[in-house]
Amino acid sequence: MTQPQPTQHCEVEEPIAEVWIGIDVAKATVEASLHGEGPIGPVCPFARTAEGMARLCEWARAQAPEGARLRAVLEATGRYSTEAIAWLLEADPTIAPACINPLHAKRFAQSLGRRNKTDHDDARMLARFGAERRPAAHQPPTPTHAELRALVRERREVIAELTRLKNRTTEGTESRFVGREREKMRKAIEGMVKRLDAEIGRVARGDMALWADVQRVLTIPGVGFVTAVTVLAELGDLRRFTSGRQLAAFAGLSPRRCESGSSVRGRTRMCKQGNPTARAVLYMSAVTTARLETGMKDTYDRLIANDKHAKAALGALMRRQLLLMRTLLVKNEDYQQPVKNHQPKGPKTLA
């Protein structure tokens, strides 16, 4: 009869407690709140400066349990949140702040049934969002990507202003002075566009890896220089996305279905929850591609023949172009025009 073996007690490592800092960002100040396994902690204001973020980290360390891991979550509010994240990482690189879509924060706050909206409440809500949802850490862009992003966004605003000016000019005016001033302004804006294009090219060429990616993306028919640079500047390195579906969702090109039961059958639309600047240039590129004699034009024509709406077909081309960009970069290959399938010839008859 075998003797029972003594029970071996294995030491199980307890998981490190995680405490989330909800940070509501304003122009001059921020409100911070803590949320861990227990109730929501106090709210404390800090200046939106490097010194203020350093004090916020010290305050959070003092409030959190000993040995707890600190994480932070902020809403994406443009330059204000970008600077706050940079100062947080400078003060404490272990915090790994997350930058979330403001729409997600709004929907989460609505699900809590909140009646008030104040900076204090927003900080508490963000802390609870982090504790419950645990968003991934923000990946800041490289200096080159950040500079290119600023340049392409400024170019977009300048182009929009030029379009508005041209629309006013076509309407005409009874004042010759107004006409002369409009012409001067048009030439000045067009000169600014040229200078922006030159600066975008200079910055892109300064990064060899980025410039190689731009050249590879340009091999896709219908994709121009502005489209390639804008997509790479706004979305970053496309290789970091583990799948094409993840990239399409990040850019806001994934479909959004509206169906419920047997009676609700809404039209499937583009979700548009991603980067609007990247979608704008992809749309113009898709319009150009739909007119070229390429495989993508065949896709567009096939969708139209299947009773798809023109905008839906263009959305499909936008998604296909974006996923093709990622595929070329992942495989380190240039685009090759597919060969159209030919109908096989019939058997030869012997005389």
C-alpha positions in Angstrom: 0.0 0.0 0.0 1.5 3.3 -1.1 2.0 5.9 1.6 0.3 9.3 0.9 2.7 11.9 -0.2 3.0 15.0 1.9 1.2 18.0 0.5 3.5 20.6 -1.0 2.5 24.1 -0.2 3.3 26.4 -3.2 3.6 30.1 -2.5 1.2 31.9 -4.8 2.2 35.4 -5.6 -0.6 37.9 -5.0 -1.4 40.2 -7.9 -0.1 43.7 -7.5 -2.9 46.1 -6.7 -3.7 48.5 -9.5 -4.8 52.0 -8.7 -6.1 54.3 -11.5 -5.7 58.0 -11.6 -8.6 59.8 -13.5 -7.3 63.1 -14.9 -9.7 65.7 -16.3 -7.6 68.1 -18.3 -8.4 71.8 -18.8 -6.3 74.6 -20.3 -4.6 75.7 -17.1 -5.4 73.1 -14.5 -6.2 69.4 -14.1 -8.4 67.5 -11.6 -7.1 64.1 -10.4 -9.0 61.3 -8.6 -7.9 57.8 -7.6 -9.9 54.5 -7.9 -8.6 51.1 -6.9 -10.3 48.0 -5.3 -11.9 50.2 -2.7 -14.1 53.3 -3.0 -13.2 56.3 -5.1 -10.5 58.5 -3.5 -10.4 62.2 -3.1 -10.1 64.7 -5.9 -7.3 67.2 -6.0 -6.5 70.0 -8.5 -3.1 70.6 -10.0 -1.6 73.1 -12.5 -1.3 71.8 -16.0 2.5 72.2 -16.1 5.5 69.9 -15.7 5.7 70.9 -12.1 2.0 70.3 -11.6 2.2 66.8 -13.1 5.2 66.0 -10.9 3.2 67.0 -7.8 0.2 64.9 -9.1 2.4 61.8 -9.2 3.7 62.5 -5.7 0.2 63.0 -4.4 -1.0 59.8 -6.0 1.9 57.8 -4.6 1.0 59.1 -1.1 -2.7 58.2 -1.5 -2.3 54.8 -3.1 -1.5 51.6 -1.0 2.1 50.7 -0.6 3.4 48.7 -3.6 0.4 49.5 -5.7 0.9 50.0 -9.4 -0.3 53.4 -10.6 -2.0 53.9 -14.0 -3.6 57.1 -15.4 -6.3 57.7 -17.9 -7.1 60.9 -19.7 -9.5 62.0 -22.5 -7.9 62.9 -25.9 -8.2 66.7 -25.9 -5.6 67.7 -28.4 -2.5 69.5 -27.3 -3.6 69.8 -23.7 -3.8 66.1 -23.1 -0.6 65.4 -25.3 1.4 67.8 -23.1 0.0 66.4 -19.9 0.9 62.8 -21.0 4.5 63.9 -21.8 4.8 65.6 -18.4 3.4 62.5 -16.6 5.9 60.2 -18.3 8.7 62.6 -17.5 7.7 62.6 -13.8 7.0 58.9 -13.5 7.6 56.6 -16.6 5.9 53.6 -14.8 2.5 55.2 -14.8 1.8 54.3 -18.5 -1.1 56.7 -19.0 -4.0 55.8 -21.4 -5.5 58.4 -23.7 -9.1 57.4 -24.5 -11.7 58.6 -27.0 -13.9 61.3 -25.4 -17.0 59.6 -26.9 -16.2 56.4 -24.9 -15.9 58.5 -21.8 -19.2 60.2 -22.5 -21.0 56.9 -23.1 -19.5 55.4 -19.9 -20.7 58.5 -17.9 -24.2 58.2 -19.3 -24.3 54.5 -18.4 -23.7 55.6 -14.7 -26.8 57.8 -14.8 -24.9 60.9 -13.8 -27.0 64.0 -13.4 -24.1 66.5 -13.0 -21.1 67.3 -15.1 -18.2 69.0 -13.3 -14.5 68.7 -13.4 -14.6 66.8 -10.1 -17.2 64.4 -11.4 -15.3 63.9 -14.7 -12.1 63.0 -12.8 -14.0 60.5 -10.6 -15.7 59.0 -13.7 -12.4 58.6 -15.6 -10.8 56.9 -12.6 -13.7 54.4 -12.5 -13.4 54.0 -16.2 -9.8 53.0 -15.9 -10.4 50.6 -13.0 -13.3 48.8 -14.9 -12.1 48.9 -18.5 -8.3 49.0 -18.1 -7.5 50.7 -21.4 -4.1 50.1 -23.0 -1.3 52.5 -22.5 -0.9 55.4 -24.9 1.8 55.1 -27.5 3.1 58.6 -28.2 4.2 59.4 -31.8 7.8 59.8 -32.7 9.0 63.5 -33.1 8.9 63.1 -36.9 5.4 61.7 -36.9 4.3 64.5 -34.5 5.8 67.2 -36.7 4.3 65.7 -39.9 0.9 65.4 -38.2 1.0 69.1 -37.4 2.0 70.0 -41.0 -0.6 67.9 -42.7 -3.3 69.2 -40.4 -2.3 72.8 -41.1 -2.3 72.1 -44.8 -5.8 70.8 -44.5 -7.0 73.9 -42.8 -5.2 76.1 -45.3 -6.8 74.2 -48.3 -10.2 74.6 -46.7 -9.6 78.4 -46.4 -8.5 78.5 -50.0 -11.7 76.7 -51.1 -13.9 79.1 -49.2 -12.0 82.1 -50.7 -12.5 80.7 -54.2 -16.2 80.1 -53.6 -16.5 83.8 -52.6 -14.6 84.9 -55.6 -16.8 83.0 -58.0 -19.8 84.9 -56.7 -18.3 88.2 -57.8 -18.4 91.6 -56.1 -19.4 95.2 -57.0 -16.2 96.5 -55.4 -12.9 96.4 -57.3 -11.0 96.9 -54.1 -12.6 93.7 -52.6 -11.7 91.8 -55.8 -8.1 92.9 -55.6 -7.8 92.0 -52.0 -9.3 88.6 -52.6 -6.8 88.0 -55.4 -3.9 89.0 -53.1 -5.2 86.7 -50.4 -5.6 83.8 -52.9 -2.0 84.1 -54.1 -0.7 84.3 -50.5 -2.6 81.2 -49.5 -1.5 79.3 -52.5 2.1 80.3 -51.7 1.6 79.0 -48.1 0.4 75.6 -49.5 3.5 75.3 -51.7 5.7 76.1 -48.6 3.8 73.5 -46.5 4.3 70.9 -49.3 8.0 71.6 -49.4 8.3 71.4 -45.6 6.3 68.1 -45.5 8.7 66.6 -48.1 11.7 67.8 -46.2 10.6 66.4 -42.9 9.5 63.1 -44.5 12.9 62.7 -46.2 14.7 63.3 -42.9 13.5 60.0 -41.5 14.9 57.2 -43.7 12.5 54.5 -42.4 9.5 56.7 -42.8 10.6 57.8 -46.3 10.9 54.2 -47.4 7.4 53.5 -46.1 6.1 56.5 -48.1 7.8 55.3 -51.3 6.3 51.8 -50.8 2.8 53.1 -50.2 3.1 55.4 -53.3 3.3 52.2 -55.5 -0.5 51.8 -54.9 -2.5 53.2 -57.9 -4.4 56.3 -56.9 -2.4 57.0 -53.8 -0.6 60.4 -54.0 2.2 61.9 -51.8 -0.2 63.9 -49.6 -2.4 60.8 -49.0 0.6 58.6 -48.1 2.2 61.1 -45.8 -1.1 62.0 -44.1 -2.1 58.3 -43.4 1.4 57.5 -42.0 1.5 60.7 -39.9 -2.0 60.3 -38.5 -2.1 56.5 -37.9 1.6 56.0 -37.2 3.4 52.8 -38.1 0.8 50.5 -39.7 2.8 47.4 -38.7 1.9 47.9 -35.1 -1.7 46.7 -35.8 -2.0 43.0 -35.4 -4.7 42.6 -38.0 -6.4 44.5 -40.8 -9.7 44.6 -38.8 -7.9 46.3 -36.0 -6.5 49.0 -38.3 -9.8 49.5 -40.0 -11.6 50.0 -36.6 -8.8 52.4 -35.5 -9.3 54.5 -38.6 -13.1 54.4 -38.3 -13.6 52.4 -41.6 -15.3 49.4 -40.0 -19.0 48.9 -40.8 -21.7 49.7 -38.2 -24.8 47.5 -38.5 -28.2 48.4 -37.2 -30.4 45.3 -36.8 -32.8 44.2 -34.0 -35.3 41.5 -34.1 -37.2 40.9 -37.3 -38.4 44.4 -38.0 -35.3 46.7 -37.6 -33.0 46.5 -40.6 -31.1 49.7 -40.8 -28.6 50.6 -43.5 -25.0 49.5 -42.7 -22.9 52.6 -42.4 -19.2 53.5 -41.7 -18.7 53.8 -38.0 -16.5 57.0 -38.4 -15.1 56.7 -34.8 -11.5 57.0 -35.9 -9.2 59.6 -37.3 -11.1 62.1 -39.5 -8.1 63.5 -41.3 -6.9 60.1 -42.5 -10.4 59.3 -43.7 -10.6 62.5 -45.6 -7.5 61.8 -47.7 -8.5 58.2 -48.2 -11.9 59.3 -49.5 -10.3 61.5 -52.2 -7.9 58.8 -53.0 -10.7 56.3 -53.4 -12.6 58.7 -55.8 -9.4 58.9 -57.9 -8.9 55.1 -57.8 -12.5 54.4 -58.9 -11.7 56.2 -62.2 -8.4 54.4 -63.0 -8.2 51.2 -64.9 -7.0 49.0 -62.0 -8.2 46.1 -60.0 -9.7 48.4 -57.5 -11.9 50.0 -60.2 -13.1 46.5 -61.0 -14.0 46.1 -57.4 -15.9 49.4 -57.4 -17.7 48.5 -60.6 -18.7 45.1 -59.2 -20.1 46.7 -56.1 -22.1 49.2 -58.1 -23.4 46.3 -60.3 -24.6 44.6 -57.1 -26.8 47.5 -56.2 -24.4 49.0 -53.7 -24.6 52.8 -53.1 -21.8 54.8 -54.6 -20.7 56.0 -51.2 -20.7 52.5 -49.8 -18.5 51.4 -52.7 -16.1 54.2 -52.1 -16.0 53.3 -48.4 -15.0 49.7 -49.4 -12.2 51.1 -51.6 -11.0 53.3 -48.7 -10.8 50.3 -46.4 -9.1 48.2 -49.1 -6.5 50.8 -49.8 -5.7 51.2 -46.1 -5.4 47.5 -45.5 -3.2 47.2 -48.7 -0.9 49.8 -47.3 -0.4 47.8 -44.1 0.1 44.6 -46.1 2.8 46.1 -48.3 4.6 47.4 -45.2 4.4 44.2 -43.3 5.6 42.1 -46.2 8.2 44.7 -47.3 7.0 44.6 -50.9 5.8 47.0 -53.6 2.4 46.9 -55.1 2.1 44.6 -58.1 -0.8 45.1 -60.5 -2.9 41.9 -60.5 -3.2 40.1 -63.9 -6.8 39.8 -65.0 -8.0 36.2 -65.5 -8.4 35.3 -69.1 -11.0 32.9 -70.4 -9.4 29.5 -71.3 -9.4 28.7 -74.9 -11.5 25.9 -76.2 -9.9 22.6 -77.4 -8.4 22.6 -80.8 -10.3 20.7 -83.4 -8.4 18.4 -85.8 -9.2 18.8 -89.4 
